[in-house]
Amino acid sequence: MSDLHIRCATLSDVDAVLQFWRGAAEGTSISDDPDGVARLIARDPEALLLATRDNLLVGTVIAGFDGWRCSAYRLAVHPDQRRQGIATALLRAAEQRFSALGGRRVDAMVLEANEQAHHAWAAAGYHREDHWRRWVKPL
């Protein structure tokens, strides 16, 4: 994995990230547009972590921290690069960020129907909490 590099996204990465998510991520978010990703980077420049290999984007995770909760979103790995430790490396980087910020627990958003993701999160030591449900309201 020495050829894998993890770095924070910049505004120049917005289009590449959105294109990457269209092919590598499951589901979509209301914020999957240039303004949404740019707003994330402007608000918290260290939250969107990118994994690159040979200067190609191969993975992402959003490691958001609001001072209270550590939240992981958009863990995605290019389909041709899966099962090579990229998700593990991204989660390790996210967890290091959270620990440095004083975080105590990570909450992850994982689609119910994405069985492959369930295995990846479980392998990284995460477990499902069935007594919680997400409530949303678009603004």
C-alpha positions in Angstrom: 0.0 0.0 0.0 3.0 2.3 -0.1 1.8 3.6 -3.4 -1.5 4.7 -1.9 -1.7 8.4 -0.7 -4.4 9.9 1.4 -4.9 13.6 1.3 -7.6 16.2 1.9 -9.7 17.3 -1.0 -9.3 20.8 -2.4 -11.7 22.9 -4.5 -9.9 21.8 -7.6 -11.0 18.2 -6.8 -14.8 18.9 -6.8 -15.6 17.7 -10.3 -13.4 14.6 -10.1 -15.0 13.7 -6.8 -18.5 14.0 -8.2 -17.5 11.9 -11.3 -15.9 9.3 -9.0 -19.0 9.0 -6.8 -21.2 8.4 -9.9 -19.2 5.3 -10.7 -18.0 4.1 -7.3 -20.5 5.1 -4.7 -23.9 3.6 -4.0 -26.9 5.9 -3.8 -26.9 9.6 -4.1 -27.2 12.5 -1.8 -29.0 15.8 -2.0 -25.6 17.4 -1.8 -24.0 15.6 -4.7 -23.4 18.7 -6.8 -20.6 21.1 -7.2 -22.0 23.6 -4.7 -22.5 20.9 -2.1 -19.0 19.5 -2.3 -17.4 22.9 -2.5 -19.4 24.0 0.6 -18.1 21.0 2.5 -14.5 21.7 1.6 -14.9 25.4 2.4 -16.6 24.7 5.7 -14.1 21.9 6.8 -11.1 21.6 4.5 -9.9 18.4 6.2 -13.2 16.5 6.1 -13.2 15.0 2.6 -10.4 12.5 2.4 -9.2 11.2 -0.9 -7.2 8.1 -1.6 -5.0 8.3 -4.7 -2.8 5.9 -6.5 -0.6 7.1 -9.4 -2.4 10.4 -9.1 -5.8 8.7 -9.9 -8.7 8.9 -7.4 -9.4 5.4 -6.0 -11.3 6.1 -2.8 -13.1 8.7 -0.7 -14.6 9.2 2.8 -16.1 12.2 4.4 -14.9 12.4 8.0 -17.2 15.1 9.5 -16.9 16.3 13.1 -19.2 19.0 14.6 -17.6 19.1 18.0 -20.1 16.5 19.3 -20.3 13.6 16.8 -17.9 12.0 14.4 -19.7 11.1 11.2 -18.4 9.0 8.3 -20.1 9.4 4.9 -19.3 8.5 1.3 -16.8 5.7 1.9 -16.4 4.6 -1.7 -13.6 2.7 -3.5 -13.3 2.4 -7.2 -14.8 -1.0 -8.3 -11.5 -2.1 -9.9 -9.6 -1.3 -6.7 -11.7 -3.0 -4.1 -10.4 -5.6 -1.6 -6.9 -4.0 -1.6 -7.1 -2.2 1.8 -8.1 1.2 0.5 -11.3 1.5 2.6 -9.3 0.4 5.6 -6.7 3.0 5.0 -9.4 5.7 4.5 -11.2 4.7 7.7 -7.9 4.7 9.6 -7.2 8.2 8.4 -10.7 9.3 9.3 -10.4 7.8 12.8 -7.0 9.4 13.4 -8.6 12.8 12.5 -11.5 12.1 14.8 -9.2 11.1 17.7 -7.0 14.2 17.2 -10.2 16.4 17.4 -11.3 14.7 20.6 -14.0 12.5 19.1 -15.3 9.5 21.0 -17.3 7.5 18.6 -17.9 7.3 14.9 -21.3 7.1 13.3 -21.4 5.8 9.8 -24.2 6.2 7.2 -24.5 2.9 5.3 -27.3 2.0 2.9 -29.4 -0.9 4.0 -29.3 -2.6 0.6 -25.5 -2.3 0.2 -24.5 -5.7 1.5 -20.9 -5.3 0.2 -20.6 -2.1 2.3 -21.9 -3.9 5.4 -19.1 -6.4 5.1 -16.5 -3.7 4.7 -17.7 -1.7 7.7 -17.9 -4.8 9.9 -14.4 -5.8 8.9 -13.2 -2.4 10.1 -14.8 -3.0 13.5 -18.1 -1.2 13.1 -21.4 -2.7 14.1 -25.0 -1.9 13.3 -27.3 -0.3 15.9 -30.8 -1.3 15.0 -32.5 0.8 17.7 -31.7 4.0 15.8 -33.3 5.3 12.6 -32.4 8.3 10.6 -35.0 11.0 10.3 -34.6 13.5 7.5 -36.2 16.7 6.1 -34.9 18.3 2.9 -34.4 22.0 3.2 
